Every structure is written in structure tokens, then in C-alpha cells.
């Protein structure tokens, strides 16, 4: 044991020569403390750069009013500009002279060997347990509790992205979504009205879980409908992009998403993970997806799933379609001819309509159709 500890101490002593402490922490060398993969600061390396030792860390996940938290933290510790090692601030969408604290992040040096990474959903303490009494951390945690923000997620959604330096390898990027008020009766066929009521009621119910499948050809209104739900359902919407869908199979994904229960997880164009499994071949992405929708974890997490796809329903794994797991399923098609004519006229179209059309075709009737050749024949894609 003594030999092992001696080796660790020797390695830490070596880091002091690799990462010499500088007088001004804001004057940093990219080769010292930045990630190898992007321009994000690797806070563990930064701590070694400053103090020549590995930090301990303590993470607090909460929905935090950053503006209030920073104000109270500043008063408690008499913070000045020099305490803020890094600020990544964003302007509000409409009031560009004001800071959108909910989208901003901060790296704050409270005192020697106590550094905070601050975002609206997570605060991480990096500290030396030999020099920092945990009571000092608890004093700041009490401020976090006082700065807890009400769950107001309307008009906002979060995209999952990879971050090799976060606790589970994932993080949220928050975006504001333009409000879209969509008249269901005008924009969808009559048989969708009842389905919309079922979906809306399900999404608004707390401590419930299940799966909604929306499918159909491109341009029939699946994405527009989801955007409309974001404006009418006061829940956190989490978007998992196509290039990260296989991450569902990661052993770290479920622990990560478990911190955001009672949310709505949206997977668009997710054919790759919900297609039928070959005999004897179990897809862990699909298994984890099923567990979120109706497995042992579902009751605890209350994660609701909205999946969209364009493939034939016959190609979808039967486990996805199981009764009890599936709350609603709807195939979007062209508007029937009567509704097509009414909507086309309502938005100012003057041309004669003779066949059913998709929403994309109706709303973009003035635009050039690049899907057709000069002779008017559709290109065979």
C-alpha cells in the first residue's frame, strides 16, 4: 500500500512541472488545460494546472435560477471579476442587451482549491478534500436550494450531446423553439383529432410512461405537430439527434436520463433502432428504449417517448407495438381532397386543386418544386 501511495505521490509531483502554476489564472495555455477533442476546458486538468493535485468532485443536479444563484454566491464570498475564470454568456433572443442566464455557464474560483462549474441544470464542485471542509460546500448547496427554479419548460427543449468530461459522457444543450399554434382541424385529417386528444392528455399526465409512434411520408406534418406539442404541453422535451441514437445502448445513458424524470424524449427518424431484430440478435438500443417506455425503470423515471419514422410499419419490431406499451400510433397521410382545397384557399392559394396533398406541398405551393423535371415528371428517388 505504501509503495502504491508513493507512486501516486510521485506522479502528482510530476504534474507540477508539467502544469506550472501561473500568477494569473485567466492567462492559460491551450496545451495545458483544454480537451484533446474540442475547445472546452478540462476542469480536472485545469485544477492540476493550478494546484498540482487531482481534485475531488461533487455534483448537484437541479433546475437553478442562475442569476439569483450568482448574486447570492457573490454576496456570500465577496466575489469579484477575478473569481470568474470563465464566462460563457448568451443574449436573450428578443432582448439582446440582456443576458439569458438559463443558457449561460460559468467557471468560478471560490477560494484556493475550490472551483465551481455552474450551469442552469448542474453545479459541480472541484475541490481538495485535504484543504476544503465539506461544510463550505454545504453552505453553497443551501444557496442552490434557495435558487431552485420552477419547472417552466414551455417553448424550450433540450438536445442531448456528447461530453466526454461530464459525469456520464452526455450533457444537455438548451434551445428556444419558435412558438407554433397549429389548428389540428385545419391541418390534419378528421381521424387525427381523437388521436391528438389522447396524446395531449398522456403527455400532460405526471408519473406516467409509454410510447407514441408517429409515422408517414415526409411533409405530412409530423415535426410540425411535435413543435405544436412543445407549445401546449408544459414539460421538458429532450431531443435525441439521429447521430446519437445508438447512444441509448450505452450503459451510461439510462443513469444520465434518469436525472430528468417526467420528461418527454423525442426521437425523429428513428428507423435504425426500432426495426425488427434479426433472430437471435438483441439490439441493446431497442431494449433500453423499451425499458424506458414500459420496463422496470419506466415507473421510476416516468419518461414519455415520441418516436417518428418513415419506414413501412411492417418493418418495425413487434415489441414496440405491444398493447399497453403503445399509448398512441398514427400514420400521417396527405390531407383528403376536401381539406386540401379548404386549407389551400385559407392560406391564399388560387390554383385549382384536384388531388390530395401533403402539408408541405400546400404551404409551399409558391415555391419551385425541385422534385420534378421540366416536363413535370417526378424524379425517381
N, C-alpha and C positions, 0 to 999 in steps of 0.2 A: 504493500500500500504506500509506504514512504517513498519507494522508488518511483511509483506511478505519479504521486503528487509532485515529486521532484522534477519529473519530466514535464508535467503541465506547467509548473512554475518557470522552468527554463524556456518553454515555448512562449509564455506570456512575456518574459523578459525580452525575448527576441522581437516581439511585436513592437516594443518601444523604439527600437532602431528602425523598424520598417515604417512605423507611423509616428514620426516625431511630433510632439505637441507644439502647436503654433500659438502665438500670442493672441491672434485674432481668429476666433473660430469660423468667422464668415469667409476668411481667405483660405480656400480649400483647394486641394489638388485632386483633379478628377480621378487620377490613377489610384489615389488612396481610398476614397470612401464611396465611389459610385459603383452601381451594379455593373457586372460584365455584360448584361443583356440590354440595358436601357439607361436612361439618364436619371433614374430615381436613386436617391441616396439610400445606401445600405446602412441602416442605423446601427446595426451591430458593429460593422467595420468603423463607422464614424466614432462610436464610443471607444473602441480600441485606439483609434487615431488620437482621441483627446486624452485618454486616461491610462492607456497601456494595459487594460484588463478587459476580460469578457464581461458583458452586462447580464444581469438577471432581467426578466421582463414580466410584466403583469398587465393583462388586457382586460378592459372593461367595455362590453358591448351595450350600447344604449342609444336611444334616439335623443340627441343632445341639441339644445339651443346653444350653438357655438358662440354667438355674440354675447349672450349672458354669461356663459362659462368663462370666456376670455376676460370679461370685465371683472368678475368675482375673483378669478385667479390672479389678475393683475393687482387687485387691492390686497389680497392675502399675502402675496410675496413681493409687492412693490416692484413689479416687472417694468423694465424699460425696453427701448428698441433693441438693445444689445442682447436681451434674453431671447429674442425671436430669431433663431438661427436660420429659419427658412419660412417664408410665407408663400403660399400658392393660392391667390385670391382671384375670384371671378366677379364680374359685374352682373347685376340683375339684368334680366332680359329687356325689360322696358325702362327701368331707371338705371341707366348705365353709369351714373355718377355715384351709385350706392353699391356696397359690397353684398354679394349673395353668400352669406356665411355658411349656409347649408351645403354649398358646393365647394367651399374653400377648405384648405388644410394647413396645419401649422406644425413646425418643429420647434419646441420651446425648451430652453435650458432653465430649469427652476433654480438650481444651485449646482455646485460641483457634484458630479456623478449622479445626477437625477435629471433625466431628459424625458419630455413628453412628446409623443406623436398624436396629434389631435385631428379627428375628422368628425362629421356630424353623427356617425354611427358607431365609432370606436375610438377609445383613448388607450394608448399603450404606454406604460411606464417602463423606461430603461434605467436601471439603477445598479449601484454596487451594494449588495446586502451587507458588506462589511462596514460601510460608511453611512448608509441611509437607514434610519429607523422606519419600519413599516407604518408607524403611526403618522409619519409625514405623508405617506401615500394615502392613508385613510382620510386625512384631512382634505385632500384634494378630491377623493371619491365622494365625500359629503357634498362638495360643490357640484359634482356630476349629478347627484341625486336632486339637488335643488334646481339644476339646469335642465332637467328632463323635459323634453318637448312632447306636446300632444301628438298623437298619431294622425297627422294630416298628410295623406299621400295623394290626394286628388290632383289630377293633371300632371303627375310626376311618375316616372318609372325608372327602374334601376337595371343596368345591364351588367351581367356577370363578366368579369375579365380576369385573366391570369395575373398573378403577382407572386413571384417566387419567394418574396420576402415576408408575405403575410402568414398568419398562423396556419392556414390550411392550403395556401397556394392560390386562393381566389380573393377577389375583392369586388365591391360594387362601384360602378360609375353612374352617377345620377344625371338624368336628363329631364328637361321640361318638354312636355308634349303639347302641341297646339290643340286647344280645345276644339272638338268637332261634335256638333249637335246633328245627329243623323235621324231623320224621320224614318222609322222602321217600316211604316205602312207604305211610304212612297218608294223606298229604295229596295225593298225585298218582297218576294212573293208572299201571298197570303198565308201559306203554310208555315212561314218562319215566325210569325207573330207569337204564337203559343210557345215555340221553342225559345224565343228571346225572353219571355217571361220566366220560364224555367231556369234559364242560365243566370239571369239577373238575380233572381231570388236565391239561387245557390251561392253565387259569389258574395252576396251581401250577408250570408249567414255565417256567424262566427263558429269556430270549433267544428267545422265540417270539412270533409275532404272528398275528392272524387275527380273525375276526368271529363272534360268537354272536348269532343272532336269536331272540328270544322274542316270540311274538305270541299273540293270542287276546282274547276279550271281557274286559271289566272284571270284576274279582272272582275270576278263576280262579287267582291265586296268583303272578303274575309278580314283583311287588315283594317279596312275602314270600320268594320264592326267592332274589332278589338279596341281601336282608338276611341270609339264611342263609349265602350265599357269603361275605359280609363277615366272618362269624364263623368260617369254616373255612379260608379262603384268606388266607395271611399276605402280602398285597400291598397297595400303596397303591391305594385306589379313588377315582377322580376323577369327580364328578357334574357334568354339564353341563346346567343347567336349560333348560327349553323356550324361555324368552325370550332365551337366549344361543346357541341352536344355529346361527343364521346367522353367528355369530362365527367358525365354523370356516372360512368363506370369507375371513376377514381374513388379510392377508399376515403379520400378527404372531402368529397363533395357533400355527402349526407351530413357529416358533422358541421360543415360550413353552412348549409342551407337550414339546418336545424335551429340556428340562431335567429331565423326570420320566419317564425311560425305565423300562421293566419295570413299568409301572403298568397299571391296568385302567380304561378310560374308559367310563362308563355314560351312555347316552342313553335316557331314558324318553320314551315317546310322541313318537317322532321321525319321524312320518309326513311332516312337511313337507320333510325333506331327503332322504328315501330313496324318495320316489315317483318314478314313471317320468318321465324327462326328455322334454320335447317335442322333436320332430325339429328338429335344428339349434340347440337351446338347451342349452348346457352349464352345469350348476349347479356353481359352484366349491365350494360347501359339500360337495356329494356327492363331487366329485373329491378334495378334501382328505381326506374320510372314507375313500375307497377307498385313497388313498396311505398312510394310517395302517394300514389293515388288510392291504394286500398290494401295496404300491408300492415305489418305490426307497428311500423313507425307512423303511419298516417294519422292515427288518433292523437298521438302526442304532438305532431307537427302541424296538423290542420293545413297542409299545403294543398291548394287547389291548382289543377293543371288545365291549361288550354293548349291543345295541340292542333296545328293546321298542317295539311298536306295536300298534294295534288295527284297522288297515285291512285290507282284503282283500289276500291275498298277490299277487293278480293286478295290484294297483296298484303294487307295489314294483319298482323298477328292476332289470332283469335282471343288471346289472353287480354288484349287491350279492350276488346268488345264485350267482355263478360258483363252480364247483367249484375247490377249492384256496384260495380266499379265505374261504369259509364253513366254519368248523370244526364248527358245530352249529346246527340250526334245530329249533324245537319249537313246535307250536301247542297252547296250553293250552285245555282244554275243561272242561265240568262233570265232576265225578267220576262214574264209572259207578255204577249204582244200588246194586251190592253195596258198593262202597267208601263211597258216600254214607251208607248205613244204618249201616255199622260206625263211621265217624267221628262221625256224629251221636250214636250210642249212647255212644261213648267219652267225649264231652265232656258227657254228662249229658242229652242230649235224649230226651224220652219220646214225642214225637209220631210218628205213623206216617209213613214216607217212601215215596212211591210213584213218584218220578221223580228222575233225576239232578239234582244241584245244584252250584253253584259253591262254592268255599271261603268266600267272603263270605257266602253265604246260610246255609251250615251253621254257621259260627262266630257269626253274628249272628241266630240263629233267634229269640231272645227279643226282639229289637228290633223296633220298628214298621217295617213296610215302606212307605215313602213313595213307592214306585214303583207302588202300587196304589190304586185308588179305593175308596170304601167298599163298592162292590158286588164288589170282588175282581178287577176287571179292570185290567190294566196300562195305565198312561198311555202314549200313543204317542209316546215320544221316540226 
